[in-house]
Each structure stands twice: as structure tokens, then as C-alpha cells.
Amino acid sequence: MSRLAAPLALSALLVGCGGGTATPPEVAAAPAPVLPAIDGRVAFDQPLELAPTRVVQLLRAYERFTAAELPPHEGDSLSEVQAWAEGPFAGFLEAHREELDALAARARALASTGEVREQLLAALVLASSHASFRRLLDDVPVPREIAGDDAMLAIYRAALTGAVTPLGRVAAEHYARCAELATGLTPPLADWAGECASRAETLREALASAPAPESPSRPSTSIRDIAWPSECQTAERFPAEVEAPAPSAAPAGSTIAVLYAGDRVPASHRARLLDTVRARVATRTGVRVLSAAEVDRAVALREARRVRSRGPTCGQPPPLAWVLTAAHRDVVLAEVDTSCPAVPEEAVDRCRIAVRFRRPGTDDPTGLPGPLFAAVEPGDDPDAWLAGAARLADREVPLGGMVGVFAASRPVRVRAIGASSTDPWLRVPQLLSSSNAVFDGCAPPDETAALSVDVSWRVSAIGETSRVEVTPRSNADEEAARCVRRALEGLAWPCTPANRPQEIELTLCLGRPDSVRAASDGEHDAAH
């Protein structure tokens, strides 16, 4: 944790007297003034007592911020850690996030008006404070039920990584800025050039190698409660869902589509909310924003299960991003989230509206506008959300909550072995898992047993299922095979990307979770 070097007191003058003859007094040399430091390196080339007031205020705020520690927790069971996360940790996270907002605002003000050495200090504070926040969250406790299961631990760690990744990105950006500024200065400030460049590169490498975060909407758990046949135990990984083609080489951000991704604002008020957000986004980014009518046309096409008005009707609605990119190749999505984190009763319950930008078809953030945020008073008053939308402003902590990684399980778990070779546009593993209810009558009633069948079918160009064949394998009889066949025949799929029929072959595994663990654990095996 970074600390400012405390100023040292001046030593006293030592005066000596001799017998009859006066000797010159011996004066101890005053120590060199102590300069403000970050991570043991000089961060500003004036002592605090001589530095400008705004520099002193920024450094003091930075010192307070980096002195924070996670709230203590008792117990390491899943329920105890969850209670801590929803209580003390949620309150701490909110307060620490607000403190970082205030610190970042001070640093940005100094960077915008200060001389180069002050701009360097601002970049250092921004980079180091975000890196400090990131390291602090590495100490979030791991429930013992998860720590003892490699699969669950990997998912848990990936969720935490997803929460702290935005902090790492911001830190890397400001370390790069620090390196750029330091090259034009003299020692000791010039020494930051190589140090900041190294830190930026280290963070980028860590971000590139980090596991993809698991979405809370796709819960997972251990499979040790089900006696899966050997053919169902492969650790197969599947490609992420494809929501749109890769973007063109057109400049990023030339068109923005504002979409609602929350659930706090009633449908009757969402149009007004989005109109307010569109106006605010256009003002803050200077980029063309699609009108409500243009977005509504895309939504209508999606509901009609079409990508284009003259295109075929698909078996599944295409992702809205796919419809938007068909009309606007360089579109950027601005997703509006409205949330009220759960905090203890004695803490301040702060709701927030957030707008985050991304390009469909790629995870590359280059050239995207920064996220916009606004605090909203507690409750579900639509007017409060509208007022918040009008106040949307830059904020440098797009940190998501880390609660709710594990959700309730489904009655039947579905595993699709061999679906990794299917076209990601068809979303075969995802749709099989989300359609698990249709297989409910096919799985064995024994909660520790499972069955497997080899299946094949044809997906037509418009997503219809035909030519279904099912061959029983482990624990599967002819009745189970007929049940699986009926379930598959009733499924619809997206239009095939090549606009021609596609053959699917895989091994389908069905099992039931243990009823005790099902209260806190879930699984999305078809997508893992």
C-alpha cells in the first residue's frame, strides 16, 4: 500500500564552547528536505510545506484512500461470505468507490491546468490509486466450499477478475500517460518514465491473460453430486456466444445505439429515460446517437425473428446487436443500467445509473467513450432516475458487484459433449442448456445418476429442426431416447450463418443435482 513519506524535523544546532579560547561552533548539516513519494519514489520535487495547496490536498486524499482495508469477516462458509459480501463489503465498496471518485476528480483538475510535473503527479495518483483498489480486492475471501473445488474456484476467481479488470485498465492507461510525461522531465521525476512504462506493460499482460468473467446469469457449480458417465466428464470449453459480426475498419464510435439493460425503471417511463440518456451521451461524446425510432425498428425486426426486413424468419430471435450492425456496421452500444446495491440498513443506500460502451463483435475497448455514471436517491421513483440521467458524467470506476456469482440450480443439468465444433452463431450449447426444462421427463429420477445419448439433427437455413436421431448410451433406455428425440424436435435455432442447412452431432448428457446443494449451487454445463 502506497504511503507519503512523512516530512522529517530539522535537527538542532550543536554549539560547543572551549576553555579560554572560543572555538567556532560546530553546526550539524541540515538534512535534505523530504520530498513526497509514492511507492518509495519521489512523486513531486518540492517538500509538502512548499508545494501548492492543490498538490498537498491531492496527496493527502491519496494517502487516506490507500490506507483503507477490507472490512473484517467472520467465518468462511459460502453463506457467511455471502452475508459479508451483501453487508459490510457492499457498504465498504460503495464508500471506497465514492472516495475514489473524489480523488480522481482532484487529479483530473490538476492534470487539466497544472504544469508538466503536476500532470505527472496526477497521472501517478490516478494510476496508483486504481492499482491499489485492484490489489485490495484480491483479498476478498473465498468460501471453503469453493476453495476445495477446482472448477468452482476457477469460476469464482474469474468473477473477481471481471470485477477488478476495469480498475486494471484505468491504471494501465494512466501509467502509460505517466511514462509519456516523465520523459520530458529531469531526475528524480524522470525516473518514472521507465517505471511507469514497466507497470503499464505488466498490467496489460495480466489483463490479457486473465480468465473471462463468468456472468451471474449463467451460474455454475461442482458436478461431484452427479455420477456422470465417463463420456460426459470431459473438460470441454465452448466459444463465447456470437452476437454480431466483427466490426468494420470504420472509426469506432461513429454511431451509438442507446439500449436499456436494467430493471428498476418501469416500462412506461423508459422511453423518457432513454431520450434523456441519448441527449446526455451526444453531449458528452460528440458522437451521433441513433434516434429512438431507429432503435425501435431494430427491436421490431428482432421480435419478428429477422435480421433484415427482407430477410428470412429465423427459428430464434437474432441478437439485437446483430440487427443493429446489419444497418450500421460501425455501431457502438451504450447500455444503460439502473441498480440499487443491497447494503446494511444503517448504511447509505445509493442507487446509480450507469452507461457503458462496447462494440458488438469484439472485446477491444480502443477508441470507445469512457463510462458515464450518476448517483440516484434510493427508491423506484421514475423521476429520480430521469434526473440522474440528466446528470450523467465521467467516472473512473466501472466496478461491478461481486455478489451473486452462484444462483439457484436448474431441475435438470444438461451437458453437450462435442458442441464445441458447432458454429457459435447457432448457440447450440447455450440453447440446449437454457432449454433444459424440455428434458425434465428424460433424465433419470435418481439424483446421483445421469444418462447419455448420441444425437444428431439438421438445422435448416431458417433454424428449423429435422432428421433427429438418438442412440442410447450410459443409463439410457429406448423410452429415454424417445423423450430426448421429442424434446429436440421441438427446439428452434437461429438462422444458419451460411444460409444453408447444417448438420449437428454431439453426445447429450442429462442429470439431476442433489436437492440439498441445489439451494445454493447451479450449473450451466452445456456452456462449460
C-alpha positions in Angstrom: 0.0 0.0 0.0 1.4 3.4 -1.0 2.3 5.9 1.7 3.5 9.5 1.5 6.9 10.0 3.0 6.4 12.0 6.3 8.4 15.2 6.5 11.4 14.9 8.8 12.1 17.5 11.6 15.2 19.6 11.3 18.0 18.6 13.7 19.1 21.1 16.4 22.3 23.1 16.1 25.1 21.7 18.2 27.2 24.6 19.7 30.4 23.7 21.6 32.4 26.0 23.9 36.1 25.6 24.8 38.2 26.7 27.8 39.6 30.2 27.4 39.7 30.4 23.7 36.5 30.5 21.8 36.2 27.9 19.1 33.9 28.1 16.1 30.6 26.4 16.8 30.0 23.1 15.1 26.8 23.2 13.1 25.2 19.9 12.0 24.3 19.9 8.4 20.5 20.2 7.9 19.1 17.0 6.3 17.9 17.2 2.8 14.2 18.0 2.6 12.0 15.0 2.3 10.0 15.0 -1.0 6.6 13.5 -1.4 6.8 9.9 -2.6 4.6 7.2 -4.0 5.7 3.6 -3.7 9.1 4.8 -2.4 9.8 7.0 -5.3 9.8 10.8 -5.4 6.4 11.9 -6.9 6.8 15.7 -6.6 10.0 17.7 -6.5 9.0 20.1 -3.7 8.5 19.4 0.1 4.9 19.4 1.1 5.3 22.6 3.1 6.4 24.4 0.0 4.1 22.7 -2.5 1.0 24.3 -3.9 -2.2 23.8 -1.9 -3.9 21.7 -4.6 -0.9 19.3 -4.7 -0.9 18.9 -0.9 -4.7 18.3 -0.9 -4.3 15.7 -3.7 -1.5 13.8 -1.9 -3.4 13.8 1.4 -6.5 12.5 -0.2 -4.4 9.8 -1.9 -2.9 8.8 1.4 -6.3 8.4 3.0 -7.6 6.4 0.1 -4.7 3.9 0.0 -4.9 3.4 3.8 -8.3 1.7 3.5 -8.6 -2.0 4.4 -11.4 -4.5 3.7 -14.0 -4.8 6.5 -13.3 -7.9 8.7 -15.4 -11.0 8.1 -16.3 -13.9 10.4 -16.5 -17.5 9.1 -15.6 -18.8 5.7 -18.6 -20.8 4.7 -20.5 -19.9 1.5 -23.4 -18.5 3.5 -21.1 -16.5 5.8 -19.1 -15.0 3.0 -22.3 -14.2 1.0 -23.7 -12.4 4.1 -20.4 -10.4 4.4 -20.4 -9.6 0.7 -24.0 -8.3 0.8 -23.5 -6.4 4.1 -20.2 -4.9 5.3 -18.4 -5.4 2.0 -21.2 -3.8 -0.1 -21.1 -0.8 2.2 -17.3 -0.6 2.0 -17.3 -0.9 -1.8 -19.8 1.9 -2.2 -17.9 4.2 0.2 -14.5 3.4 -1.3 -15.8 3.9 -4.8 -17.2 7.3 -3.9 -13.8 8.2 -2.3 -12.0 7.2 -5.5 -14.4 9.4 -7.5 -13.5 12.4 -5.4 -9.8 11.6 -5.6 -10.0 11.2 -9.4 -11.8 14.5 -9.8 -9.0 16.3 -7.9 -6.3 14.5 -10.0 -8.1 15.3 -13.3 -8.5 19.0 -12.3 -4.7 19.2 -11.6 -3.9 17.4 -14.9 -6.0 19.8 -16.9 -4.5 23.0 -15.6 -1.2 22.2 -13.9 2.4 22.3 -15.3 4.0 19.1 -16.5 5.3 17.9 -13.1 1.8 18.4 -11.7 0.3 16.5 -14.6 2.8 13.7 -13.8 1.7 13.6 -10.2 -2.0 13.5 -11.3 -1.2 10.5 -13.6 0.7 8.8 -10.8 -2.2 9.2 -8.3 -4.8 8.0 -10.8 -2.7 5.0 -11.8 -1.6 4.0 -8.3 -5.0 4.5 -6.6 -6.7 2.3 -9.2 -4.0 -0.3 -8.9 -4.3 -0.1 -5.1 -8.0 -0.7 -5.3 -7.4 -3.6 -7.6 -4.9 -5.2 -5.2 -7.2 -4.6 -2.2 -9.9 -6.7 -3.9 -7.5 -9.5 -4.4 -8.1 -10.2 -0.6 -11.8 -10.9 -0.9 -12.3 -14.2 1.0 -13.0 -17.5 -0.8 -15.7 -19.7 0.7 -14.3 -23.1 1.8 -16.9 -25.0 -0.3 -15.4 -23.2 -3.3 -11.8 -23.3 -2.3 -11.9 -27.1 -2.2 -13.3 -27.5 -5.7 -11.0 -26.6 -8.6 -13.9 -26.0 -11.1 -15.8 -23.7 -8.8 -12.7 -21.9 -7.6 -11.8 -21.1 -11.2 -15.3 -19.6 -11.8 -15.1 -17.6 -8.6 -11.7 -16.2 -9.4 -12.9 -15.4 -12.9 -15.8 -13.4 -11.4 -13.5 -11.5 -9.2 -11.2 -10.9 -12.1 -14.1 -9.5 -14.1 -14.9 -7.1 -11.3 -11.3 -5.7 -10.9 -10.4 -5.7 -14.6 -11.8 -2.2 -15.3 -9.6 -0.9 -12.4 -6.5 -2.5 -14.1 -7.4 -1.0 -17.4 -7.6 2.5 -16.0 -4.4 2.0 -14.0 -2.6 0.9 -17.2 -3.8 3.9 -19.1 -2.6 6.3 -16.5 0.8 4.6 -16.1 1.3 4.9 -19.8 0.5 8.6 -19.5 2.9 8.9 -16.6 5.7 7.3 -18.7 5.0 9.8 -21.5 5.1 12.8 -19.2 8.2 11.7 -17.3 10.4 11.5 -20.4 10.3 15.3 -20.6 11.4 16.0 -17.0 14.7 15.8 -15.1 15.6 13.4 -12.3 14.2 12.3 -9.9 10.9 12.7 -11.7 12.4 11.4 -15.0 13.0 8.1 -13.2 9.2 7.4 -13.5 9.5 7.0 -17.3 10.8 3.5 -17.3 9.0 2.5 -14.1 5.6 3.6 -15.3 6.1 2.0 -18.7 7.0 -1.3 -17.0 4.0 -1.1 -14.7 1.7 -0.4 -17.7 3.1 -3.3 -19.6 2.8 -5.7 -16.6 -0.9 -4.7 -16.1 -1.7 -5.2 -19.8 -0.1 -8.6 -19.8 -2.1 -9.6 -16.7 -5.3 -8.3 -18.2 -4.6 -10.2 -21.5 -4.0 -13.5 -19.6 -6.9 -13.1 -17.1 -9.8 -15.7 -17.4 -13.0 -14.4 -18.8 -15.5 -13.5 -16.1 -18.5 -15.7 -15.5 -21.8 -14.0 -16.0 -24.1 -14.2 -12.9 -26.9 -15.1 -15.3 -25.0 -18.3 -16.1 -24.5 -19.9 -12.7 -22.2 -22.9 -12.2 -21.3 -25.4 -9.6 -19.5 -28.6 -8.9 -20.6 -31.7 -10.7 -19.4 -34.1 -8.0 -23.0 -34.8 -6.9 -23.9 -36.5 -10.2 -22.4 -39.8 -11.3 -21.7 -38.7 -14.8 -20.8 -41.4 -17.3 -17.1 -41.2 -18.5 -18.1 -39.7 -21.8 -19.7 -36.8 -20.0 -16.7 -35.9 -17.9 -14.6 -34.1 -20.5 -13.5 -30.6 -19.5 -14.6 -29.2 -22.9 -14.7 -25.4 -23.3 -17.0 -23.7 -25.7 -16.6 -20.4 -27.6 -18.5 -17.4 -26.4 -21.8 -16.6 -27.9 -21.6 -14.5 -31.1 -23.9 -11.5 -31.0 -22.7 -9.7 -34.1 -20.1 -9.9 -36.9 -16.7 -8.4 -36.1 -16.8 -4.6 -36.7 -15.5 -3.0 -39.8 -12.4 -0.8 -40.1 -14.6 2.3 -39.8 -13.7 4.7 -37.0 -15.0 3.4 -33.7 -17.9 5.4 -32.2 -19.2 7.0 -35.4 -22.7 5.8 -34.4 -24.1 5.0 -30.9 -27.2 3.0 -30.1 -28.6 3.5 -26.6 -30.2 0.4 -25.1 -31.8 -0.2 -21.7 -30.2 -3.0 -19.7 -31.7 -2.5 -16.2 -35.0 -3.4 -14.5 -35.6 -0.6 -12.0 -37.4 1.9 -14.3 -41.0 0.8 -15.3 -41.7 0.3 -19.0 -44.0 3.3 -19.0 -41.0 5.7 -18.2 -38.2 4.0 -20.1 -38.8 6.0 -23.3 -38.3 9.3 -21.4 -35.3 7.8 -19.6 -33.6 6.8 -22.9 -34.4 10.1 -24.5 -32.6 11.8 -21.7 -29.6 9.4 -21.9 -29.4 9.9 -25.7 -29.2 13.7 -25.2 -26.6 13.3 -22.5 -24.5 10.8 -24.4 -24.5 13.0 -27.5 -23.3 16.0 -25.4 -20.6 14.1 -23.5 -19.2 12.1 -26.5 -19.9 14.4 -29.5 -20.9 11.3 -31.5 -24.0 10.7 -33.5 -26.7 8.8 -31.5 -29.4 6.7 -33.2 -32.9 8.0 -32.7 -35.5 6.1 -30.7 -37.3 5.3 -34.0 -34.1 3.7 -35.5 -33.6 1.5 -32.4 -37.3 0.6 -32.3 -37.1 -0.6 -35.9 -34.2 -2.9 -34.9 -36.2 -4.2 -31.9 -39.2 -4.9 -34.1 -37.1 -6.9 -36.6 -35.6 -8.9 -33.7 -39.1 -9.6 -32.4 -40.1 -10.8 -35.9 -37.0 -13.1 -35.8 -35.4 -11.3 -38.7 -32.1 -9.6 -39.2 -33.2 -7.5 -42.2 -36.7 -6.6 -43.3 -36.4 -8.6 -46.4 -34.5 -11.5 -44.7 -35.9 -14.8 -43.7 -37.8 -15.5 -40.4 -35.4 -17.4 -38.1 -36.3 -20.1 -35.6 -34.8 -17.9 -32.8 -34.8 -14.1 -32.5 -31.3 -12.9 -33.6 -29.3 -10.8 -31.0 -30.3 -7.2 -31.2 -26.7 -6.3 -31.8 -26.7 -8.4 -35.0 -29.7 -6.5 -36.3 -28.2 -3.1 -35.4 -24.8 -3.9 -37.1 -26.7 -5.1 -40.3 -27.9 -1.5 -40.7 -25.0 0.3 -39.0 -21.7 -1.5 -39.5 -19.7 0.6 -37.1 -22.4 0.9 -34.3 -21.3 1.2 -30.6 -23.7 0.0 -28.0 -24.4 2.3 -25.0 -26.0 0.0 -22.4 -28.0 1.8 -19.6 -28.0 0.0 -16.3 -30.1 1.1 -13.3 -29.3 -0.6 -10.0 -29.6 -0.3 -6.2 -27.0 -2.4 -4.4 -28.0 -4.2 -1.2 -26.3 -2.6 1.8 -26.9 -2.8 5.6 -29.8 -0.7 7.0 -27.5 1.6 8.8 -25.5 2.4 5.6 -26.5 4.8 2.9 -28.4 3.1 0.2 -27.3 4.7 -3.0 -28.8 3.8 -6.3 -27.0 4.6 -9.6 -27.5 4.8 -13.3 -24.5 3.8 -15.4 -23.9 3.9 -19.2 -21.1 1.6 -20.5 -20.0 1.5 -24.1 -18.9 -1.5 -26.2 -18.6 -2.7 -29.8 -20.6 -5.7 -30.7 -18.5 -8.5 -32.1 -15.2 -7.6 -30.2 -13.9 -7.0 -26.7 -11.4 -4.4 -27.9 -12.1 -1.1 -25.9 -9.8 1.0 -28.1 -11.5 4.3 -29.0 -14.6 3.8 -27.0 -16.0 6.6 -24.9 -15.5 6.2 -21.1 -18.4 5.1 -19.0 -20.9 7.6 -17.5 -22.4 7.4 -14.0 -24.8 9.3 -11.8 -26.0 8.7 -8.2 -29.7 8.4 -7.7 -31.7 8.7 -4.5 -33.0 5.4 -3.0 -36.3 4.0 -4.2 -38.1 3.4 -7.5 -39.3 6.9 -8.3 -39.0 7.2 -12.1 -38.4 11.0 -11.9 -35.3 10.3 -9.8 -33.9 8.1 -12.5 -34.7 10.8 -15.1 -32.9 13.4 -13.0 -29.9 11.1 -12.6 -29.8 10.5 -16.4 -29.5 14.3 -16.9 -26.5 14.4 -14.5 -24.5 11.6 -16.2 -20.8 12.3 -16.0 -17.4 10.6 -16.4 -16.4 8.3 -13.6 -13.4 6.1 -13.5 -14.6 3.1 -11.5 -16.9 0.9 -13.7 -16.7 -1.8 -11.0 -19.5 -4.3 -11.0 -20.8 -6.1 -7.9 -19.2 -9.3 -6.9 -22.3 -10.8 -5.2 -24.5 -13.4 -6.8 -21.9 -15.5 -8.6 -23.8 -18.6 -7.6 -27.5 -18.8 -8.3 -30.2 -21.4 -7.9 -29.8 -24.5 -9.9 -32.0 -25.9 -12.7 -34.0 -29.0 -12.2 -32.0 -30.8 -14.9 -28.4 -30.3 -15.8 -27.5 -30.5 -19.5 -24.1 -31.2 -20.9 -23.4 -31.1 -24.6 -20.2 -33.0 -25.4 -18.9 -32.2 -28.9 -20.8 -28.9 -29.3 -17.5 -27.0 -29.3 -17.2 -27.8 -33.0 -20.6 -26.2 -33.9 -20.8 -22.7 -35.3 -21.1 -20.2 -32.5 -23.8 -18.4 -34.4 -26.1 -21.3 -33.7 -25.6 -21.1 -29.9 -26.0 -24.9 -29.6 -24.6 -25.3 -26.1 -26.3 -22.2 -24.8 -29.7 -23.0 -26.2 -29.6 -26.6 -25.0 -28.8 -25.5 -21.5 -31.4 -22.8 -21.4 -34.0 -25.3 -22.8 -33.2 -27.8 -20.0 -36.9 -27.9 -18.9 -37.9 -29.7 -22.0 -35.6 -32.6 -21.0 -37.1 -32.8 -17.5 -39.0 -36.1 -18.2 -36.0 -37.6 -19.9 -33.5 -37.6 -17.0 -33.4 -40.4 -14.5 -35.2 -39.7 -11.2 -32.2 -40.8 -9.2 -30.4 -37.5 -8.1 -27.0 -39.1 -8.3 -27.4 -40.8 -11.7 -27.1 -39.5 -15.2 -27.7 -40.7 -18.8 -26.1 -40.0 -22.1 -27.2 -40.4 -25.7 -25.6 -39.7 -29.0 -27.8 -37.3 -31.0 -27.7 -35.8 -34.5 -30.1 -33.5 -36.2 -30.3 -31.0 -39.1 -30.8 -27.3 -38.6 -32.4 -25.7 -41.7 -31.3 -22.3 -43.1 -34.1 -20.6 -41.0 -33.4 -22.6 -37.8 -35.9 -25.5 -38.0 -35.0 -28.9 -36.6 -35.3 -32.1 -38.7 -33.8 -35.6 -39.1 -33.4 -36.2 -35.4 -31.6 -39.4 -34.5 -30.9 -40.6 -30.9 -28.8 -43.6 -29.9 -28.9 -44.6 -26.1 -25.6 -44.8 -24.2 -25.0 -45.0 -20.5 -28.1 -45.5 -18.3 -30.4 -44.6 -21.2 -33.2 -46.9 -22.5 -35.4 -46.6 -25.5 -38.0 -44.6 -23.6 -35.4 -42.0 -22.6 -34.2 -41.9 -26.2 -37.7 -41.2 -27.5 -38.1 -38.5 -24.8 -34.9 -36.8 -26.0 -36.0 -37.1 -29.6 -39.3 -35.4 -28.9 -37.5 -32.6 -26.9 -35.0 -31.9 -29.7 -37.7 -31.9 -32.4 -39.5 -29.1 -30.6 -36.4 -26.8 -30.5 -35.8 -23.9 -32.8 -32.4 -22.3 -33.7 -31.1 -19.1 -35.2 -30.8 -18.8 -38.9 -27.6 -20.6 -40.1 -24.8 -18.1 -40.9 -24.1 -19.7 -44.3 -27.8 -19.6 -45.2 -27.9 -23.4 -45.8 -28.7 -26.5 -43.7 -26.2 -27.5 -41.1 -25.7 -31.0 -39.5 -25.2 -31.2 -35.7 -23.7 -34.3 -34.0 -22.9 -34.5 -30.2 -23.3 -36.5 -27.0 -26.1 -35.2 -24.8 -25.8 -35.9 -21.0 -28.7 -35.3 -18.6 -28.6 -35.5 -14.8 -30.3 -34.1 -11.7 -28.5 -32.2 -8.9 -28.5 -33.1 -5.3 -31.5 -31.4 -3.7 -29.6 -30.1 -0.7 -26.8 -28.4 -2.7 -29.3 -27.1 -5.2 -30.4 -24.4 -2.7 -27.1 -22.5 -3.3 -25.5 -24.0 -6.3 -26.3 -24.1 -10.0 -24.8 -25.3 -13.3 -24.5 -24.4 -16.9 -22.7 -27.4 -18.1 -23.6 -27.0 -21.7 -21.6 -23.8 -21.9 -18.6 -25.1 -20.0 
